[in-house]
C-alpha cells in the first residue's frame, strides 16, 4: 500500500469507496468464501481504529438476529477461552498489527478470517480466509483506510446475515455532499474549537464507531485530548465536566436534545444528524442524507475528517506530524517513511 497525504485521502475518497465496494462484492460472491457466509457466532477483533470500526458489523448482525461481538485483539492474545464463537474475524488495515497477529496465532477452535487493505501481509498469511479492500492508498492518519474498512465490514455482515440490499450504491456522491456541508458548518466555529482543552465525542448504536474514530483523529491530527462515550452513559454524569470543551454529537434521537442542552449552556457543540436542526450561537449542525447505519458512519467520519483538518490548520499542527513511534505495535516495526509523509500544506483548510 502506498502512502498519500491526509488531504489527498479526502479528495480521492469518493472514488476510492466505490472501488472498495465493488472489490469486496466480487470477493464475497466467490465460492471460496462460503464458509464465511455460514458463520453463526462471529467474533470481531481489532485494535485502534480497526476496533472502532467493529461497532458497525456488530450492530448490523445483531439487528438481523445474529449474535456478534467485538473485542480488542489484545484481549485474546492468549486464545479464545471464554468466547463462544465459530469464526474469528481479525481486522487490520495494513495486516501488521502485532496484537491481531498474536490473536490469530493463539486462536483454536474457530475459523480465522482476515479483513484488511494490504495484501500480501502477515495477517493474511495466518488466516484461513481473507477479504481485502484492494490495496487502496491511504494516509497515515487514516482516511480511506478507515472508511473503506466500514464498507467492507458492512458487506461482510450483510453476507453473513443474508441481507438482500446493498446500501453502498452512490456512496461517492453522498461523500462529496457531506464534505461540502461539513466545511460550511465548521467554518464559523473552527477558531473557537481550536482553543478548547478537550473534546467529547458521543453517539449510540453503529455510530459509536464514528465517535471512537473521531476521538482518535482529534488526538492524532490537531492533538486535542478527546474521549468517546455512548449516549446513555454520557448522560449519567460524564457530561458534567463540560467547560471550554468541544462536544461532537452524532445522532437523531436523544442526541439532539443532548446537543441542545450543551449548546444552550454555552458549550461549543457540533451536531452531526440527518434531522433538520437549526444551528445556534454555540451549535453547529452538519446535515446528513438519510441512509442506513453503515453508510451513515462513513458520512459521519467524512464530517470528522473535515473538522480535524480545519483544527489542525487553526492550531498550526501539520497533519500527520506524529510524535511517538511505537515499534511493538506493527509486525516488523514502524516504517520511518510513514512519518516522512505529512501534510504541511494547510492551504486547503
PyMOL commands that set and color helices and strands:
alter all, ss='L'
color gray80, all
select helices_A, chain A and resi 6-28+31-37+49-63+73-76+98-106+122-126+144-161+171-187+190-193+205-220+231-235+238-241+254-264+293-314+327-329+336-340
alter helices_A, ss='H'
color red, helices_A
select strands_A, chain A and resi 42-46+69-72+87-91+111-116+129-132+198-203+226-230+245-250+269-273+283-287
alter strands_A, ss='S'
color yellow, strands_A
deselect
rebuild
show_as cartoon
